Amino acid sequence: MERVAEALTFRAVLAVAARPSLWGTAVVQVVRLARRGWWRRPPFIPVPDRDYLRFRLETQYGDPSHPIEPEDIVAYLHWCRTTNVRRQ
């Protein structure tokens, strides 16, 4: 299961990398969703809180252990970008 999650994470990064128009939105979302004080606790990368991510996976897929699909990340970033444009 760990290898599947790693492969899907890699595919998600590639899916975003192939869409330069989403790079800025992706950076903003990484900062917004990162745990507070992420630089003080391992892993020293800005990842969302485990409980928040588990909740989001359960509401998205009905299973908190379901890996995130790359297409869903791209769709989410498109949604974030459009929503942020409307606010301005």
Buried (B, 14 or more C-beta within 10 A) or exposed (E): EEEEEEEBBEBBEEBBEEEEEBEEBBEBBBEEBBBEEBEEEEEEEBEBEEEEBEEBBEEBBEEBEEBBBBEEBBEBBBEBBEEEEEEE
